[in-house]
């Protein structure tokens, strides 16, 4: 609806419309992958454009449903808002969010190579439409159900396989929770990532598992007393927390239930048979190369209360217990 005058020309007073859309291709933010085969219904007026999405694709990702709106069409600045449900391979999701210019995945810590699994993601995006967009100018939140996931070198340099996880993330933080085979051991996983305030930590893992002594030594490279085979054999319950700073150095705390372990400290004349309750707590520091110091090892049970610390030389070899 509008009016015309010789002095002002055509003046639009109101604008209303709707349309059904089929087979739409959207090059929404080059060089990110295009969205194709879009379908849905759109409504618009002078101030906004709303698109209810019923289907779409981007490579092998399927857009199951969503709502997209462009607001501020009558203003200097326009804004994009979207709430989308996307299904597809985890690797494809990561390639999309890693694409320039946004490169979200570099903040997440997921490696792109050999990462596999299936995802169903609820994604929300909000940003000002402008040419010079970066990850910092986009407000994003996501919740993903991840099934049958494989991620190499994900925690403590261990591979994760056959994992079922729930990921919740926004611009400031990410939490991943679930279980899978970490280093071949069934493990309950709680993974936190800080994107904004890294003063306390950048990354934190809490891992709970039942492991045998061989897996414990090999995965964490604890090939020294009292963790060697001549000192302890059997199964243990492990509750491990590893906290990383921005330089990948950090602290490790392991709480061990040693009830099912057979243990021996010959120099102290101490033996513990399986089914005899005992607990241990290990506090350690590490860097990119591995564990650099163990400030405290406490062992209680089986008639023994022990406190020890372990030091390493620059080469990483044990120097003092």
Long-range contacts (C-beta under 8 A, 24 or more apart in sequence): 12-46, 14-45, 14-46, 15-44, 15-45, 15-46, 16-44, 16-45, 17-43, 17-44, 17-45, 18-42, 18-43, 18-44, 21-51, 24-56, 29-101, 29-102, 29-133, 31-99, 31-100, 31-101, 32-96, 32-99, 32-100, 32-102, 33-58, 33-59, 33-95, 33-96, 33-99, 34-58, 35-63, 38-63, 46-73, 46-74, 47-71, 47-72, 47-73, 47-74, 48-72, 48-73, 49-73, 53-84, 58-96, 59-88, 59-92, 59-96, 60-88, 60-89, 60-92, 61-86, 61-87, 61-88, 61-89, 61-92, 61-93, 61-96, 62-86, 62-87, 62-88, 70-129, 77-128, 77-129, 78-128, 78-129, 79-126, 79-127, 79-128, 79-129, 80-125, 80-126, 80-127, 80-128, 80-129, 81-125, 81-126, 82-123, 82-124, 82-125, 82-126, 83-122, 83-123, 83-124, 84-121, 84-122, 84-123, 84-124, 84-125, 85-120, 85-121, 85-122, 85-123, 86-119, 86-120, 86-121, 86-123, 87-118, 87-119, 87-120, 87-121, 88-118, 88-119, 89-116, 89-117, 89-118, 89-119, 90-115, 90-116, 90-117, 90-118, 90-119, 90-146, 90-149, 91-115, 91-116, 91-117, 93-119, 93-121, 93-144, 101-133, 101-134, 102-133, 102-134, 102-135, 102-138, 103-135, 104-135, 104-140, 107-135, 107-193, 107-195, 108-169, 108-174, 108-193, 109-154, 109-193, 109-203, 110-151, 110-154, 111-151, 111-152, 111-153, 111-154, 113-152, 114-150, 114-152, 115-149, 115-150, 115-151, 115-152, 116-148, 116-149, 116-150, 117-146, 117-147, 117-148, 117-149, 117-150, 117-151, 117-163, 118-146, 118-147, 118-148, 119-144, 119-145, 119-146, 119-147, 120-144, 120-145, 121-145, 138-171, 139-170, 139-171, 140-169, 140-170, 140-171, 141-169, 141-170, 141-171, 142-167, 142-168, 142-169, 142-170, 143-167, 143-168, 144-168, 146-176, 146-178, 149-180, 154-182, 155-182, 155-189, 155-191, 155-205, 155-207, 155-242, 156-183, 156-205, 156-207, 156-219, 156-220, 156-242, 158-182, 158-183, 158-219, 159-183, 160-189, 163-189, 165-189, 169-193, 171-195, 171-196, 172-196, 172-197, 182-207, 182-209, 183-215, 183-219, 184-215, 185-209, 185-210, 185-211, 185-215, 185-219, 186-210, 198-245, 198-246, 201-243, 201-244, 201-245, 201-250, 202-244, 202-245, 202-246, 203-243, 203-244, 204-241, 204-242, 204-243, 204-244, 205-240, 205-241, 205-242, 206-239, 206-240, 206-241, 207-238, 207-239, 207-240, 207-241, 207-242, 208-237, 208-238, 208-239, 208-240, 209-237, 209-238, 210-235, 210-236, 210-237, 210-238, 211-235, 211-236, 211-238, 212-236, 213-261, 220-291, 221-290, 221-291, 222-291, 224-310, 224-318, 225-318, 225-321, 226-263, 226-265, 226-297, 226-299, 230-264, 231-263, 231-264, 231-265, 232-258, 232-261, 232-262, 232-263, 232-264, 233-261, 233-262, 234-260, 234-261, 234-262, 234-274, 235-260, 235-261, 236-260, 236-261, 242-286, 247-287, 248-287, 248-288, 249-285, 249-286, 249-287, 249-288, 250-285, 250-286, 251-283, 251-284, 251-285, 251-286, 252-282, 252-283, 252-284, 252-285, 252-286, 252-291, 253-281, 253-282, 253-283, 253-284, 254-280, 254-281, 254-282, 254-284, 255-279, 255-280, 255-281, 256-280, 256-281, 256-282, 258-299, 258-301, 263-302, 265-304, 265-306, 268-304, 268-306, 270-302, 270-303, 270-304, 271-302, 272-301, 272-302, 272-303, 272-304, 276-301, 276-302, 277-301, 277-302, 278-302, 278-304, 289-316, 290-316, 292-316
